[in-house]
Amino acid sequence: MSSNASATVVRTGAGSRFVIYTLLILFCLYYLLPLYVMVVNSLKPLSEIQAGGMMALPDEWTLAPWASAWSTAQIGVEATGLRPFFVNSIVMVVPAVAISTVLGALNGYVLTKWRFRGDTIIFGLLLFGCFIPFQMVLIPMARMLGIVGLAGTVPGLIFVHLVYGIGFSTLYFRNYYQQFPTELVRAAMIDGAGFFTIFRRIMLPSSGPIAVVCVIWQFTNIWNDFLFGASFSDFDSQPMTVALNNLVQSSTGVKEYNVHFAGAIMAALPTLLVYIVAGRYFVRGLMAGSVKG
């Protein structure tokens, strides 16, 4: 190939990359524009927003909307702020994610390394549960929570999300453990290792990538859930998403948009931080069990 042809190819490749990167930057800016509006307006006095300057930077920077959304904003009939409901969400999410992840790992382990008659049927039923719309289980679940005495409580919400999350966590771990060498499990059994010993010393240490996937997926779904929170909680046990909706709906007269923006950012921060910290491991975990060998 001549030098002129090589130079033409280089220029063409550079031009294509420039166009691609330019489009990506424009799409990124467009996607981040709502976040910019939320952050900027959460740091403004309400008067600046009412003056029509939603896109402009604040003339007067203030954290008063954040303080109001956190501790003094009116939610329903009480001026409680979002703080107690943020705590409710943490108390709900942490055990629900932890228990569903552990149970999913156990289910995946049993369904791949301890085969038994009917195991495919059980897995099929668990998988079927992943595709049942939320709306179909509202009345049966409400009835069940009432029978066991968990209606309108945070433990009741934990139970609901635990039941709904087991199918997904089982699917993740089952597909991951399907690629795990069965010979290692059989060798451990020959050496006298029991069910839980094999699980604790052989399976769990190698489950880091898929555990991260399961935790991120479950955390995101549970934290962002609104339907179950609105259906199965009372005022004292409401999660953050329901309280945020009530914060917006409770405003009478002048809408405090700066407080609403601050509350929305507070509600989104935990999932955002999870993806920032562990997001790169999410794709790695998904790919870890997708190729055998």
C-alpha positions as CSV (number, residue, x, y, z in Angstrom):
1,M,0.0,0.0,0.0
2,S,1.3,3.4,-0.9
3,S,2.0,6.1,1.6
4,N,-0.8,8.3,0.1
5,A,-3.3,5.4,0.5
6,S,-2.1,4.8,4.1
7,A,-2.5,8.5,4.9
8,T,-6.0,8.5,3.4
9,V,-7.0,5.5,5.6
10,V,-5.6,7.2,8.7
11,R,-7.5,10.4,8.0
12,T,-10.7,8.5,7.3
13,G,-10.3,6.5,10.5
14,A,-9.6,9.7,12.5
15,G,-12.6,11.4,10.9
16,S,-14.9,8.5,11.8
17,R,-13.7,8.5,15.4
18,F,-14.3,12.2,15.6
19,V,-17.9,11.9,14.4
20,I,-18.6,9.0,16.8
21,Y,-17.1,10.7,19.8
22,T,-18.9,13.9,19.0
23,L,-22.2,12.1,18.8
24,L,-21.5,10.2,22.0
25,I,-20.7,13.4,23.9
26,L,-23.9,15.1,22.6
27,F,-26.0,12.1,23.7
28,C,-24.2,12.0,27.0
29,L,-24.9,15.7,27.6
30,Y,-28.5,15.3,26.6
31,Y,-28.9,12.3,28.9
32,L,-27.3,14.2,31.9
33,L,-29.3,17.4,31.3
34,P,-32.1,16.4,33.7
35,L,-29.5,15.6,36.4
36,Y,-28.0,19.0,35.9
37,V,-31.4,20.7,36.2
38,M,-32.1,18.8,39.4
39,V,-28.7,19.6,41.0
40,V,-28.6,23.2,40.1
41,N,-32.2,24.0,41.2
42,S,-31.8,22.1,44.5
43,L,-29.1,24.7,45.4
44,K,-31.2,27.8,44.6
45,P,-33.7,29.8,46.6
46,L,-37.2,29.3,45.4
47,S,-37.4,32.8,44.2
48,E,-34.8,32.2,41.5
49,I,-36.7,29.2,40.2
50,Q,-39.9,31.2,40.1
51,A,-38.1,33.9,38.1
52,G,-37.7,31.4,35.3
53,G,-34.0,30.7,35.6
54,M,-34.1,26.9,35.9
55,M,-31.2,26.3,33.5
56,A,-29.0,29.1,35.0
57,L,-26.5,28.6,37.7
58,P,-27.6,29.9,41.1
59,D,-27.0,33.6,41.9
60,E,-27.2,32.6,45.6
61,W,-26.0,29.1,46.5
62,T,-27.8,27.5,49.4
63,L,-28.2,24.1,51.1
64,A,-31.5,25.1,52.7
65,P,-33.6,23.0,50.3
66,W,-31.5,19.9,51.2
67,A,-31.9,20.6,54.9
68,S,-35.7,21.1,54.5
69,A,-36.1,17.9,52.4
70,W,-34.1,15.9,54.9
71,S,-35.6,17.0,58.2
72,T,-38.4,19.6,58.1
73,A,-40.4,19.2,54.9
74,Q,-44.1,18.3,55.3
75,I,-44.9,14.8,54.2
76,G,-48.6,13.9,54.5
77,V,-49.8,15.7,57.6
78,E,-46.5,15.7,59.5
79,A,-43.3,17.8,59.0
80,T,-40.9,14.9,59.3
81,G,-38.7,15.3,56.2
82,L,-37.3,12.3,54.4
83,R,-34.9,11.1,57.1
84,P,-37.1,8.5,58.8
85,F,-38.1,7.1,55.4
86,F,-34.6,6.9,54.2
87,V,-33.8,4.8,57.3
88,N,-36.8,2.6,56.5
89,S,-35.4,2.0,53.1
90,I,-32.0,1.1,54.4
91,V,-33.5,-1.3,57.0
92,M,-35.7,-2.9,54.3
93,V,-33.1,-3.2,51.5
94,V,-30.1,-4.5,53.4
95,P,-31.6,-7.7,54.9
96,A,-33.8,-8.3,51.7
97,V,-30.7,-8.2,49.5
98,A,-28.5,-10.2,51.8
99,I,-31.1,-13.0,52.4
100,S,-32.2,-13.3,48.8
101,T,-28.6,-13.5,47.6
102,V,-27.7,-16.2,50.1
103,L,-30.9,-18.2,49.3
104,G,-30.3,-17.7,45.6
105,A,-26.7,-19.1,46.0
106,L,-28.0,-22.1,47.9
107,N,-30.7,-22.8,45.3
108,G,-28.3,-22.5,42.5
109,Y,-25.9,-24.8,44.3
110,V,-28.6,-27.4,44.9
111,L,-30.0,-27.2,41.3
112,T,-26.7,-27.7,39.7
113,K,-24.5,-29.9,42.0
114,W,-27.1,-31.9,43.9
115,R,-29.5,-33.0,41.2
116,F,-32.8,-34.7,42.2
117,R,-36.1,-35.7,40.7
118,G,-38.2,-32.7,39.8
119,D,-35.3,-30.2,40.0
120,T,-36.1,-28.8,36.6
121,I,-39.7,-28.3,37.5
122,I,-38.8,-26.4,40.7
123,F,-36.4,-24.3,38.7
124,G,-39.0,-23.6,36.1
125,L,-41.5,-22.5,38.7
126,L,-38.9,-20.2,40.2
127,L,-38.1,-18.8,36.8
128,F,-41.8,-18.4,36.1
129,G,-42.1,-16.3,39.2
130,C,-39.7,-13.8,37.7
131,F,-42.2,-12.9,35.0
132,I,-45.3,-12.5,37.1
133,P,-46.4,-8.9,37.0
134,F,-46.4,-7.1,40.3
135,Q,-50.0,-6.2,40.0
136,M,-51.1,-9.8,40.0
137,V,-49.7,-10.5,43.5
138,L,-51.0,-7.4,45.3
139,I,-54.2,-8.9,46.7
140,P,-52.8,-12.4,47.5
141,M,-49.7,-10.8,49.1
142,A,-51.8,-8.4,51.1
143,R,-53.9,-11.3,52.4
144,M,-50.8,-13.2,53.3
145,L,-49.2,-10.3,55.2
146,G,-52.4,-9.8,57.1
147,I,-52.5,-13.5,58.1
148,V,-49.0,-13.5,59.4
149,G,-49.3,-10.1,61.1
150,L,-46.8,-8.3,58.9
151,A,-49.1,-5.9,57.1
152,G,-48.0,-2.2,57.2
153,T,-44.5,-3.0,58.6
154,V,-41.0,-2.9,57.4
155,P,-40.5,-6.7,58.0
156,G,-43.5,-7.2,55.8
157,L,-41.8,-5.2,53.0
158,I,-38.7,-7.3,53.5
159,F,-40.7,-10.5,53.2
160,V,-42.4,-9.3,50.0
161,H,-39.1,-8.3,48.3
162,L,-37.4,-11.5,49.5
163,V,-40.1,-13.7,48.0
164,Y,-40.0,-11.7,44.7
165,G,-36.2,-11.7,44.5
166,I,-35.5,-15.4,45.1
167,G,-36.4,-16.2,41.5
168,F,-33.9,-13.8,40.1
169,S,-31.1,-14.6,42.5
170,T,-31.6,-18.3,41.8
171,L,-31.4,-17.8,38.1
172,Y,-28.1,-15.9,38.4
173,F,-26.4,-18.4,40.6
174,R,-27.8,-21.4,38.8
175,N,-26.4,-20.2,35.5
176,Y,-23.1,-19.3,37.1
177,Y,-22.7,-22.6,39.0
178,Q,-23.6,-24.5,35.8
179,Q,-20.2,-23.7,34.5
180,F,-18.4,-24.7,37.8
181,P,-16.5,-28.0,37.5
182,T,-18.6,-30.7,39.1
183,E,-15.5,-32.8,39.6
184,L,-14.4,-30.5,42.4
185,V,-17.6,-31.1,44.2
186,R,-17.4,-34.9,43.8
187,A,-13.8,-34.9,45.0
188,A,-14.9,-33.0,48.1
189,M,-17.7,-35.4,48.7
190,I,-15.3,-38.4,48.4
191,D,-13.0,-36.7,51.0
192,G,-16.0,-36.5,53.4
193,A,-17.1,-32.9,52.9
194,G,-20.8,-32.4,53.6
195,F,-23.4,-30.2,51.9
196,F,-22.7,-27.0,53.7
197,T,-18.9,-27.5,53.9
198,I,-18.8,-27.8,50.1
199,F,-21.0,-24.7,49.8
200,R,-19.0,-22.6,52.2
201,R,-15.5,-23.6,51.3
202,I,-15.7,-24.3,47.5
203,M,-18.7,-22.6,46.0
204,L,-18.9,-19.3,47.9
205,P,-15.3,-18.3,47.5
206,S,-15.7,-18.5,43.7
207,S,-19.0,-16.7,43.7
208,G,-17.8,-13.1,44.0
209,P,-18.6,-11.9,40.4
210,I,-22.2,-13.2,40.3
211,A,-22.8,-12.2,43.9
212,V,-22.0,-8.6,42.9
213,V,-24.4,-8.9,40.0
214,C,-27.1,-10.2,42.3
215,V,-26.6,-7.5,45.0
216,I,-26.6,-4.7,42.5
217,W,-29.7,-6.0,40.7
218,Q,-31.6,-6.6,44.0
219,F,-30.5,-3.4,45.6
220,T,-31.6,-1.3,42.6
221,N,-35.0,-3.0,42.2
222,I,-35.8,-2.9,45.9
223,W,-34.7,0.6,46.6
224,N,-36.5,2.0,43.5
225,D,-39.7,0.0,44.1
226,F,-42.8,2.1,44.6
227,L,-45.8,-0.2,44.0
228,F,-45.0,-2.6,46.9
229,G,-44.1,0.2,49.2
230,A,-47.3,2.1,48.5
231,S,-49.4,-1.1,48.8
232,F,-48.0,-2.8,51.9
233,S,-46.8,0.0,54.2
234,D,-48.4,2.5,56.5
235,F,-47.0,6.0,57.3
236,D,-44.4,4.8,59.8
237,S,-43.0,2.1,57.5
238,Q,-43.0,3.9,54.1
239,P,-39.9,3.6,52.0
240,M,-38.1,6.5,50.5
241,T,-39.8,6.4,47.1
242,V,-43.3,6.6,48.6
243,A,-42.3,9.4,51.0
244,L,-40.8,11.3,48.1
245,N,-44.1,11.0,46.2
246,N,-46.0,12.2,49.3
247,L,-43.5,15.1,49.7
248,V,-44.5,16.4,46.2
249,Q,-48.2,15.7,46.7
250,S,-48.3,17.3,50.2
251,S,-47.2,20.7,48.9
252,T,-50.1,23.1,49.0
253,G,-50.1,26.6,47.5
254,V,-46.6,27.4,46.3
255,K,-44.7,24.4,45.1
256,E,-41.2,24.2,46.6
257,Y,-39.5,22.8,43.6
258,N,-36.0,23.3,45.1
259,V,-37.0,21.0,48.0
260,H,-38.5,18.5,45.6
261,F,-35.4,18.4,43.5
262,A,-33.2,17.9,46.6
263,G,-35.4,15.1,47.8
264,A,-35.3,13.4,44.4
265,I,-31.5,13.5,44.4
266,M,-31.4,12.0,47.9
267,A,-33.7,9.2,46.8
268,A,-31.4,8.4,43.8
269,L,-28.0,8.8,45.5
270,P,-27.8,5.2,47.0
271,T,-28.3,3.4,43.7
272,L,-26.0,5.9,42.0
273,L,-23.3,5.3,44.5
274,V,-23.7,1.5,44.2
275,Y,-23.2,1.7,40.4
276,I,-20.3,4.1,40.7
277,V,-18.5,1.8,43.2
278,A,-19.4,-1.6,41.8
279,G,-20.8,-0.9,38.3
280,R,-17.7,-2.2,36.5
281,Y,-18.0,-5.5,38.2
282,F,-21.6,-5.9,37.1
283,V,-20.8,-6.6,33.4
284,R,-17.9,-8.8,34.5
285,G,-20.2,-10.8,36.7
286,L,-22.8,-11.3,34.0
287,M,-20.1,-12.4,31.5
288,A,-18.3,-14.7,34.0
289,G,-20.8,-17.5,33.6
290,S,-21.8,-17.0,30.0
291,V,-18.9,-18.8,28.3
292,K,-17.9,-22.3,29.4
293,G,-14.2,-23.1,29.7
